[in-house]
Amino acid sequence: MVTRAILGAWLMAAVAACSGSSSTSPTTGTGSGGNGGDGTSSNTSGGMPTGGDIAVIVGNNFMKSARNGSVNPAVDTVAVGASVTWTWTNTGNVSHGIQSLGSPSFPTGTVLTGDGKTYRVTFNAAGTYQYDCLVHGTMMPGTIVVQ
């Protein structure tokens, strides 16, 4: 019994030690479910951000901030550690994707088609992050300011 109790206490301590994050770069998800095993995480909740997170609407030929309404470029300010979720809205079968531009950067997403698709990035480092659509380029720009 003592050995089992010691093993249990050690296991709990090990799990607690691994639960913290010291990442300084963005983490991402594509809305496709699961964990890519490379430090990425998915958001399959339909793109609804929580807490200090923000939403950006990906429409046909525009990016729109759900927080402040700015369009092309969608401009948002978020705290370090918060997430941005891009959600495809009324896009039909027109493909879009999120690509990071310049430095600092975040991982570029894949091209997705269909309403309700999402791409999520958690920003763990301050900076001004520029992006646009992988398909439509500078016609669909945006900026995320992380403070």
ROZAZA-202343 format. One record per residue (C-alpha): x negated, y, z negated; residue in three letters. Coordinates in steps of 0.2 Angstrom, whole numbers, padded with zeros to 4 digits. Each point is the difference from the previous one (the first is absolute). Last residue first. Layout:
% ROZAZA-202343
{u: X; v: Y; w: Z; residuo: ALA}
...
% end
This chain:
% ROZAZA-202343
{u: -0003; v: 0215; w: 0130; residuo: GLN}
{u: 0004; v: -0009; w: 0016; residuo: VAL}
{u: 0006; v: 0010; w: 0015; residuo: VAL}
{u: 0008; v: -0011; w: 0013; residuo: ILE}
{u: 0001; v: 0007; w: 0017; residuo: THR}
{u: 0011; v: -0005; w: 0015; residuo: GLY}
{u: 0000; v: -0001; w: 0019; residuo: PRO}
{u: 0013; v: -0007; w: 0013; residuo: MET}
{u: -0004; v: 0008; w: 0017; residuo: MET}
{u: -0019; v: -0002; w: -0004; residuo: THR}
{u: 0001; v: -0019; w: 0003; residuo: GLY}
{u: 0016; v: -0008; w: 0007; residuo: HIS}
{u: -0004; v: -0018; w: -0003; residuo: VAL}
{u: -0012; v: 0000; w: -0015; residuo: LEU}
{u: 0010; v: 0014; w: -0008; residuo: CYS}
{u: -0010; v: 0013; w: -0009; residuo: ASP}
{u: -0010; v: 0003; w: -0015; residuo: TYR}
{u: -0010; v: 0012; w: -0010; residuo: GLN}
{u: -0005; v: -0003; w: -0018; residuo: TYR}
{u: -0005; v: 0015; w: -0011; residuo: THR}
{u: -0010; v: -0006; w: -0015; residuo: GLY}
{u: 0002; v: -0007; w: -0018; residuo: ALA}
{u: -0003; v: -0019; w: -0001; residuo: ALA}
{u: 0012; v: -0014; w: -0006; residuo: ASN}
{u: 0012; v: 0002; w: 0014; residuo: PHE}
{u: 0013; v: -0014; w: 0001; residuo: THR}
{u: 0005; v: -0004; w: 0018; residuo: VAL}
{u: 0016; v: -0007; w: 0006; residuo: ARG}
{u: 0007; v: -0005; w: 0017; residuo: TYR}
{u: 0018; v: -0003; w: 0003; residuo: THR}
{u: 0012; v: -0008; w: 0012; residuo: LYS}
{u: 0018; v: 0005; w: -0003; residuo: GLY}
{u: 0005; v: 0003; w: 0018; residuo: ASP}
{u: -0010; v: -0010; w: 0013; residuo: GLY}
{u: -0017; v: -0001; w: 0008; residuo: THR}
{u: -0017; v: -0001; w: -0009; residuo: LEU}
{u: -0017; v: 0004; w: 0006; residuo: VAL}
{u: -0013; v: -0004; w: -0013; residuo: THR}
{u: -0006; v: 0011; w: -0014; residuo: GLY}
{u: -0017; v: 0010; w: -0001; residuo: THR}
{u: -0009; v: -0001; w: -0017; residuo: PRO}
{u: -0003; v: 0017; w: -0008; residuo: PHE}
{u: -0012; v: 0013; w: 0005; residuo: SER}
{u: -0009; v: 0015; w: -0008; residuo: PRO}
{u: -0006; v: 0003; w: 0013; residuo: SER}
{u: 0007; v: 0001; w: 0018; residuo: GLY}
{u: 0017; v: -0007; w: 0005; residuo: LEU}
{u: 0010; v: -0014; w: -0008; residuo: SER}
{u: 0012; v: -0009; w: 0011; residuo: GLN}
{u: 0019; v: -0004; w: -0004; residuo: ILE}
{u: 0009; v: -0010; w: 0013; residuo: GLY}
{u: 0015; v: 0002; w: 0011; residuo: HIS}
{u: 0010; v: -0011; w: 0013; residuo: SER}
{u: 0017; v: 0005; w: 0007; residuo: VAL}
{u: 0013; v: -0014; w: -0001; residuo: ASN}
{u: 0012; v: 0010; w: -0010; residuo: GLY}
{u: -0009; v: 0015; w: -0009; residuo: THR}
{u: 0014; v: 0005; w: -0011; residuo: ASN}
{u: -0011; v: 0000; w: -0015; residuo: THR}
{u: -0017; v: -0008; w: -0001; residuo: TRP}
{u: -0006; v: 0002; w: -0018; residuo: THR}
{u: -0017; v: 0007; w: -0005; residuo: TRP}
{u: -0004; v: -0003; w: -0019; residuo: THR}
{u: -0012; v: 0012; w: -0009; residuo: VAL}
{u: -0007; v: -0006; w: -0016; residuo: SER}
{u: -0006; v: 0008; w: -0016; residuo: ALA}
{u: -0017; v: -0003; w: -0009; residuo: GLY}
{u: -0007; v: 0017; w: 0003; residuo: VAL}
{u: 0015; v: 0012; w: 0000; residuo: ALA}
{u: 0010; v: 0004; w: 0016; residuo: VAL}
{u: 0001; v: 0014; w: 0012; residuo: THR}
{u: 0010; v: -0002; w: 0016; residuo: ASP}
{u: -0001; v: 0007; w: 0018; residuo: VAL}
{u: 0010; v: -0007; w: 0014; residuo: ALA}
{u: -0008; v: 0008; w: 0015; residuo: PRO}
{u: 0011; v: -0001; w: 0010; residuo: ASN}
{u: 0015; v: 0002; w: -0012; residuo: VAL}
{u: 0000; v: 0008; w: -0017; residuo: SER}
{u: 0016; v: -0005; w: -0010; residuo: GLY}
{u: -0008; v: 0002; w: -0017; residuo: ASN}
{u: 0002; v: -0017; w: -0008; residuo: ARG}
{u: 0005; v: -0011; w: 0014; residuo: ALA}
{u: -0014; v: 0006; w: 0010; residuo: SER}
{u: 0003; v: -0002; w: 0019; residuo: LYS}
{u: -0010; v: -0009; w: 0013; residuo: MET}
{u: 0006; v: 0003; w: 0018; residuo: PHE}
{u: 0001; v: -0008; w: 0017; residuo: ASN}
{u: 0014; v: -0013; w: -0004; residuo: ASN}
{u: 0001; v: 0000; w: -0019; residuo: GLY}
{u: -0013; v: -0004; w: -0013; residuo: VAL}
{u: 0007; v: 0007; w: -0017; residuo: ILE}
{u: -0013; v: 0003; w: -0013; residuo: VAL}
{u: 0004; v: -0005; w: -0018; residuo: ALA}
{u: -0009; v: 0006; w: -0016; residuo: ILE}
{u: -0007; v: -0009; w: -0016; residuo: ASP}
{u: 0000; v: 0009; w: -0016; residuo: GLY}
{u: 0013; v: -0012; w: -0007; residuo: GLY}
{u: 0006; v: -0012; w: 0013; residuo: THR}
{u: 0000; v: -0001; w: 0019; residuo: PRO}
{u: 0014; v: -0007; w: 0010; residuo: MET}
{u: -0008; v: -0008; w: 0015; residuo: GLY}
{u: 0013; v: -0015; w: 0002; residuo: GLY}
{u: -0006; v: -0009; w: -0015; residuo: SER}
{u: -0012; v: -0011; w: 0009; residuo: THR}
{u: -0016; v: 0009; w: -0006; residuo: ASN}
{u: -0016; v: -0010; w: 0003; residuo: SER}
{u: -0016; v: 0000; w: -0009; residuo: SER}
{u: -0018; v: 0001; w: 0006; residuo: THR}
{u: -0015; v: -0005; w: -0010; residuo: GLY}
{u: -0006; v: -0012; w: 0013; residuo: ASP}
{u: 0011; v: -0015; w: -0003; residuo: GLY}
{u: 0013; v: 0006; w: 0012; residuo: GLY}
{u: 0013; v: -0001; w: -0013; residuo: ASN}
{u: 0018; v: -0004; w: 0005; residuo: GLY}
{u: 0014; v: 0009; w: 0009; residuo: GLY}
{u: 0000; v: 0008; w: 0017; residuo: SER}
{u: 0002; v: 0018; w: -0007; residuo: GLY}
{u: -0017; v: 0004; w: 0006; residuo: THR}
{u: -0009; v: 0003; w: -0016; residuo: GLY}
{u: -0015; v: 0011; w: -0004; residuo: THR}
{u: -0013; v: 0004; w: -0013; residuo: THR}
{u: -0009; v: 0017; w: 0001; residuo: PRO}
{u: -0018; v: 0002; w: -0007; residuo: SER}
{u: -0006; v: 0003; w: -0017; residuo: THR}
{u: 0003; v: -0017; w: -0007; residuo: SER}
{u: -0003; v: -0002; w: -0019; residuo: SER}
{u: 0016; v: -0010; w: -0003; residuo: SER}
{u: 0005; v: -0008; w: -0016; residuo: GLY}
{u: 0008; v: -0017; w: -0001; residuo: SER}
{u: -0016; v: -0011; w: 0000; residuo: CYS}
{u: -0004; v: 0004; w: -0018; residuo: ALA}
{u: 0018; v: -0004; w: -0005; residuo: ALA}
{u: -0001; v: -0017; w: 0008; residuo: VAL}
{u: -0017; v: -0004; w: -0008; residuo: ALA}
{u: 0007; v: 0005; w: -0017; residuo: ALA}
{u: 0015; v: -0011; w: 0002; residuo: MET}
{u: -0010; v: -0015; w: 0006; residuo: LEU}
{u: -0012; v: 0002; w: -0015; residuo: TRP}
{u: 0015; v: 0001; w: -0012; residuo: ALA}
{u: 0008; v: -0016; w: 0008; residuo: GLY}
{u: -0017; v: -0009; w: -0001; residuo: LEU}
{u: -0002; v: 0004; w: -0018; residuo: ILE}
{u: 0018; v: -0005; w: -0004; residuo: ALA}
{u: -0003; v: -0017; w: 0010; residuo: ARG}
{u: -0016; v: -0003; w: -0010; residuo: THR}
{u: 0008; v: 0003; w: -0016; residuo: VAL}
{u: 0014; v: -0012; w: 0004; residuo: MET}
% end
